[in-house]
């Protein structure tokens, strides 16, 4: 479960901590999801973020959408080895559309603005983690599928 542990530890750890002003809101969101079970909340959030990538053409597809939507600097910062630039919930909605954000909110069981803000914190860290050498790897889409599979399997094991 190395990839799953790395995804949870690095992606959500970065979004939650590191002296980031955003850590309190995201921490309280995770605490409120899935009846307060943080592990389930983290899995759900990562599943939704990975699904968002997969459903929008993988890493290249999402990065392309961000660039076409005028957010090329942000997208490039997430891939590069430097500091990640922020993105807002409104910017995510412009890129992915209101129906996608409504679906995310429904799956997370929270208002659309809160779901957008949450994803705006997680998505840059996820893309950053999936591009460790400052470029999109050739097997990036396979890593997304593998991460989704591992998260789904770990959820099934928890239920048994």
N, C-alpha and C positions, 0 to 999 in steps of 0.2 A: 504494500500500500504506500510505497514511497511517493508516487505522484500525488495521491490523494492527500497525504500528510503535508506535502510541500504546498499544494494548493491551499489547503485550509490554513496552515501555519503562516506561509508567506503572504498570500493574497489578503486574507482577512486580518492577519496580524498587522500588516502594513496599513490597511485601511482603518484599523482600530487604534493604532498606537503611533509610536515614533515621534512624540511631541506634536502630533497633529491636532489642530483645533477641532477637527471633526470627530474625534474619538468618542466623546460622550454621547452625541446623538446616535451614532451607529451602534455603540454598545447598548444603549437603551432599546433601540429597535430590535437588535438580535435577542436581547433578553425578553422582549415582548412577543416575539414570534414563537410559534409551535408550543404555546403554553409555557414559555419560559425555559424550555430545554435548549440550551445554547448549541449543543452539538447538532441537533436536528435543524435549528435555525441556520447555522453555518452551512450545512449540507444543502438546504433548500435555496439559500441565497446563491451559492456557487452553482448549483444545478441551473438556476434561472439565468445566471450570467453566462454560463457556458452554452446553454440553449440559445440565448440571444445571439451569441457569436455564430453558432452552428446554423441557425435559421436565416442568418443574414450574409451567408457566403464565407463563413470562417473568418480567420484573422484578416486576410487580404480584402474580403468583401466589406467587413466592418470598417477597416481603415480607409478603404476607398470611399465609403459613404460619408465618413467623417471629413475626408478631404474635400469631397464634392460639396458638402454642406458648409464649407468655410472654416472647418476646424482642423485643418492640416497641421498647424503648429502643435495643437494638443495631441493629436494622434501620433505625430512624429516624436513628441516628448515621451510618450508611453513606450514606444519601441526603443528609443535610444537608451543609453546607459546613464543618462543624467536624471535630473529632477522631473517628476511627472507634473504636467500642468493640469489645473482643475478644469472641470466641465460642470455645467449646471443641469438641473433637472429639465429646465426649459430647452436647453440645447439638445439634450438626449431626445426629448419629444420631437423636436424639429427633424432630427436625423431618422428616428425609428418610427415616428408617427404616433398619434394619440391612441390608436387602438392597441398598439403594442404596449404602451405604458399602462393603459387600462387593464390589459391582461396580466401584466406584472403585478399591479396593485391588487388585483383580485386573487392571484396566487399567493401573494404575501399577506393578504388579509389586512391591508392598510390603505389609507387614502393615496390617490394617484401622485400627488406632489411628494409625499413621504417616500413612496416607492421609487420615484424618479431620483430623489436626493440620495437614497440608499444605493441605487445602481450607479449613480454618478460618482460615488466613492469607491465602489468595488471594481467597476469596469476598467479604469486606468491601471489599477494594481494587477488585475488579472492579465491584461494585455502585456503589461510590463513583465510579469512572471513568465508568460508564454514566449517572450522574445528576449531571452537572457543575454544574447550576444549582440544586442542592438540591431537585430534584423529578424524578419519573419522566417522561421525555420521551414524547410521543405516539408516536414511532417507535422506542421502546426495543426492541420485539421484532424489528423490522427490523434494528436494529444488531446484535443477537445473531446473527441468521441471517447477516448479512453477515460478521461476524467469524468464524463457523464456516466459511463458504464460503472466505474468504480463507486461513484456517489450513489447510483441506483442500487448497486449490490450491497453497499454498506447500510443503506436504509432498509433493505430487505432483511439483512442479518439482525438489525436492531428490533425488528418486529417479531422475530422468532423467539 
